[in-house]
Amino acid sequence: MNDTAEATGHPVPDEQDPAPEPVAVHGTVAPGYEPVRDAFARNFAQLGDRGAAVTVHRHGSPVVDLWAGTRDHDSTAPWERGTAQVVHSVTKGVSAAALLLLHQRGRLDLDAPVSTYWPEYAAEGKERTLVRHLLAHRAGVPVLDRPLTPDEAGRPGTGAAAVAAQAPVWEPGTEHGYHAQTYSWLTGELVRRVTGVSLGRYVAEEIAGPLGLDLWIGLPPARKDRVGRSGPVSAPERGGLRLRPRRNVQDAYGDPDSLTRRAFDAIDPPVDENSPAYHAAELPGANGIATAYALSRFYASLIGAVEQGPRLFAPATLALARTVESEGADRVLVVPTRFGPGFMLHGAASPLLAEGSFGHPGRGGSLGFADPESGVAFGYVTNGLQKTVTNDPRAQALVRAVRGVLQG
């Protein structure tokens, strides 16, 4: 995996691929936002997109809503306006919002030990782990000594029991490292202990339902035909040079004993992300399914009122979402990262729109975020998975185009 091709890539010679046919871009842009449409088209012509969508809200109303290409990475059926995709770790931002809503409603204390709500979690030296440590990737349990199989990972209660029994690899609260897979079971079990329902159901009832979002953590069987197939596509090229990660990042992903590999391999063997079983499971850190419109509208609702929908975050909760909890060297991603309580914050490893932006990227390319100062909310989903974790060149091209529009 390549964490951040643009920021850390080393160019090496490679042959040019044949230029793809121009893609038909569908949808609408408000006057002045045409550069975003141009950047979206270039993603297909130059950066390897097969099928994708992007939506931007400004002050609660959509100003960009575009889609193009094929609904499956390996077929010719067209992407439609309601096509959804697995968005990988973009799901973490949705899960973080669920926990912050519980905090906003007085049901969850971020400064309480996790064991206050989940007594079994106090095992193996984790009794002082606070809820805010868990949200900000400071809990010290990014790995499992025994990885779970795909069936175990999706089985209710199994992942939670595994992380509760796991000894931390650093003292909770003292360092941070991306909990790539274990975040699913940590957040999911905490919501279940507080509310009595799964995190996926809580999101459906308290977030997706009120906002009318095509967004699911645990896809209902009736919606299975909405989801496109995703798969790997080649990394982008720049003038005949293919970008590769820095040596230390490459080494971390290549070493089976590194925290990096062990964190991403907490489920082993890898899951089939296109299988109905995976779509139906609830993995709140990894397998959310959404449209670009839903992601953008979701983030718009965190920072203000949206058309025919509630504002989710009170001003104090919005300020909390952007408070830095973790910053600097990430023991798992091997690059400097910045996290609030659950959301990734604007920084070199994951550039968003501006300093005050918050959101979350997803492995392979998808991205969702909000920027309260400009009133912008952003959602991008793709079925062409490149070897990126936090800084995909296609998503960044779209972010730069939005930034350019705002700067005039």
N, C-alpha and C positions, 0 to 999 in steps of 0.2 A: 504494500500500500504506500501511496505517496501522500504525505500529509498536506503539503502546500507547494504545488508545482511552480507557481509564479514566484513565490517568496524564496524558495529554497532550491529550485531546480538548477541542475548543471546541464547545459546543452551538449549533446553528443550527435555526431552525424547520423543521418538516417535518410532513407529514400523517401521522396515525395509520393504521397498517395494520389491517385487520379482525382481531379476536381469533381465534386459531386454536382448533380443537377440542381439548379435553383429550386428552393422549396416555396410552396405557396403558403403565405402567412395569413391566418384567419383571425378575425376579432376586430377590436376597436381600440383606438387611442384618442385621448382628448387632444385638442389643438395645443401644440407646443411639446407634446411627448413623442413626436415622430422619431427622434433619435433612439428611443427604446425599441421601437419596431425595427429600425435599421440594425441595431445591435443584435436583436433576436434572430433576424435573418442571417446575419454573419455567423452566428453560432452554428448554424447548419452548413453554411458554405465553407467555413474555415476551422471550426472547433469541434466538429465531430458529432453534433447532436443528431439523433435519429427521430425522436419524438419528444416534444416538450411543450410546456405552457408557462406563461409568466403573467402575473397580475400585480398591479400596484394600486393601492388606495391612497388618497390624499384627503385628510380631514374627514374620513369616514365614507368617502364616495370613490368608486373605481374610476381611475383615469387611464389605466392600461389593462387590457384583458385580451391576451393573444395566445394562440396555439398553432402548432404546425407539425408536419411529419406524420409518422405512423404510431398507432396506439401501442404496438409491440415493437421491441427493438429488432425482432427477427421476422417481421411480416410486412405486408403492404397495406393492411387495413388502415384507414385514416384515423388520426387522432381527432376526437370530437370534443365539443365544448365541455362536456362533463366527464372526460376521461380522467381517472385517478391512477395514482401510482403509489407503491411503497416508498416512503420518504426517509426511511432509516432514522438516523439520530435527530432529524428535525422533530421527531416524536418527543424528544427530551424536553423541548420547549413547551409543548402542550402539557406534558406531565408536570413540569414545574409550575405552570399556571394553575393546575388543579390543586397542588399543595399550597400555593400562595393564596388561593381563594379560601381554602380551609383556614389558613392563618388569618385572613381578613375577616372571616366570620367568627373568629374566636374559638375555633375548634382545634387548632394546632399551634403549639408554642415552638418557635424555631430555636429557642434557647433551652428547651427541655431535652433531657437524654432521650434517645430513640427508644430506650427500654421503658420509658414512661408509658408508651403506647403499645410496645411490642416487647414484653418481658424477656422472651427467649433470646433477644438480640444481645443481651448483656454478656454472653459467653465469650471466652477466649480473650479477655482484656478489652472488650468493646463497651464496657458499662459506662464510660464517660463520653461516648460518641453522642454529639448533639444532632438534632434534626438539621440544623444549618450546615453541619459538616457533611451530612449525607447529601444534601442538595448541591453543595459546591465542590463535589469530588474530593473531599478531604477525609472521607471515612476510612481510608486505608484498606479497602477490600475490593480493588479492581480485578482481582484474580480469584480463581477457585483452585484449591489443591487437586480436586478431581473435577474436571470439566463435565458439564451436563450434556447428554445427548440431545438432539433436536426434540425428541419426544418428551424428555424430562423437562427441557427448558420451557415448553409450552403448557406443561401440566400444572394446574393450579396448586400452589403450596410447595412444590418441589424446589423451585429456585429460591424461594424465601427461606426454606429450611436450610439450604446449602449456605447462603450468605450469613445466616444467623450462627451457624456452626463454624464459620471460617475465621481463622486468626488473622488479624490485620498485618499487612506487610510494612506499615509504619504506624507510629502512634497517632491515633485519630486526632485530627485538628492541627497537626504540626506541619504537614506538607500536603500537596495536592497532585493528583494524577487521574487522568480521564477514566472513569468507570464505564467503559464502553458497553459491556453487556450486563454487568451486575446492577447498573442503575435501574434496569427494568424491574428486578425483584425487590430492590430497596424501596423505590418509590411506590411500586404496586402494593407491597405488603403494608406499608405505612398508611396509605389511603384506605386499604381494607380494614385495618385495625381501628382507624378513626371513624369511618363511616358505615362499616358493615357491608359495603358493596365493592366490587372491583374498580380499579382505576378506569378501565375502559367504560364501564357503565356510568361512573361518575362524570366522565367527560361527555358521554352521550346525553346525560340528563341535565348537566349544569352548564355546559359550554356549547357543544355542537347543536343540541336541540334548540335552545333559545335563540341561537344565531342562525339556524338553518344551514349548517355547514355540511358539506360532503366530506366528512373527516371521521375516521373510525380508528379506534385501538381495539381490535377484535372485529373483523368484518362480518356483518350479518349475511347469512346465506343468500338473501334476496338481492344483495348488492354485488354479488361476485362477478357479474358480467360488466361491471363498471371499471374493472381494474385491468390495466395493460400489463403485458409481460416486460420485465426489465432484464438487462444483461450487459456484459462488458462491451465497451467500444474502445477504440484506440485513443491514446493520449493525443492532445493537440500538438501541432508542429508550428514552429516559428522559423520561416525562411529556410526550411530544410533541416532544422535542428529539432530533435525531440527532447523534451524536458524530462529530466530525471531528478529524483530527490537527492538532497545532500547525503554524504556518506554516512553520517551518524544516524540519520533517519532510516536510511536503507539498511544499515546494519541492525538497527533495533527491530525492524519488521522481519528481517531475515533470520534472527536468532531465536530458536524455539524456546529458549530459557529466559528470554528478556521479559520484563514486565509488559512491554508493548505487545508482544505476540501472545503472552499468556492472557492478557486482558481481552484481546479480540477473539482468542480461542477458548474463552470460557464456555462456549458452546462448540462441541466437537463430536463428529465431523460437522462442517458447515451446513447450515439449513438450506433447503430449496426455497428460495424466496418467492418463487412463483406458484408454490403449491397451495391448494385450498386450506390445508391444515395450518400452514404458516399464517396465511391471511386471517384465519379465524382465531388464532391464538392471541393472547394479550401480553405483549412484551413492550411495556411503556417507554423503554429507552431505544427501541429499534424498529418496530414493525407497524407504526402508524401508516395509514393509507389516506391520501387526501388529494384534492385538486389544488391547483395553484390559487384559484379564486378563494377556496376555503382557507388556505393558509394566510393569504393576505387579509381577508376579512377578520379572521381570528386575531391577528396582531393589531388590526385597526381597532378592534373592540377593547384591547388592553389599554390603549392610549386616549380613547375618546369615544364619542357616540358614533354609531354606524346607522346606516339607513335600515329602518325596521328591525332594530335589534338593540340589546342592552350594552352599556359600557360595563366591562367586567371588573376592571381594577379601579379602586378608589385612589385618589392622589398619593396617599401614604404607601399603598401597595406598589404603585408604579415606581415611586422613589426607591422602595426596597428592592424591586426587581433589578434595578441598575446599580445597586450598591456592590462594590468590589469585595468579594469574599476570598477569592484565590487569584493570585497574580504571580507571574514569573515562570521558572522552569517547571514544566509538567513532566512528572516521572514516567508517564506512559507515552504521551505523544512526542516527547523529546524535542519540543519547541516551546517557547514561552506562550502561555495561554492566560486568559482572563475570564473569570466566571463570577457572576453574581449568584444568588440562591437559585440555581437551576439553569439560568440562561447564560449563554456565552456572550461576552461583551466585546465590543469593537476593539480590535488589536491587530498586530502584525500577522498572527497566525490565522485570524479569521476576520478580515476587514468587512465591516458592514457599511452603513452610509456615512456615519460621523461618530464623534467621540461618545455621544449619549445613546447610541443605538444598542439594542439588545435583541437576542433571538437565538437561533441555533441552526448550524449547517447539518447536512446529512452525508454520510459516506456515499461517494459516487456522484454527488453534484447538487442535490436539492438544497434549498435554503429558504428560511422564513425569518423575518425580523420586523421590528418597528423602530422608528426614530421619532420620539415625541416632539423634539424641537421643530422639525419640519412638517410634522403631521403625516409622515409617510409610513405605510405598511407595505410589505413586499412578500410575494410568494413565487417560487420557481420550482417546478418539478420536471423530472426527466426520466426517460426509460433507458437512456444510454449511460451506463455506469463507467466512469473513468476512475483511475487510481488516485482519488483524492479523498481526504477526510474532512478538512476544514476550509479549504480555499480553492474551490473549483474555478477554472478559468472562464467557463461559460456563465456561471452565476456572477462572477466578478465583472465580466463585460457588461452585463445588464445593470449591475449596481453603479458602475462608472457612468453609464448612460443616464440613469436617473439623477445621479449627482450633477452631471453636466446640465441637465434640464433645469434643475433647481438653481444652479449658479448663473444661469442665463447665458 
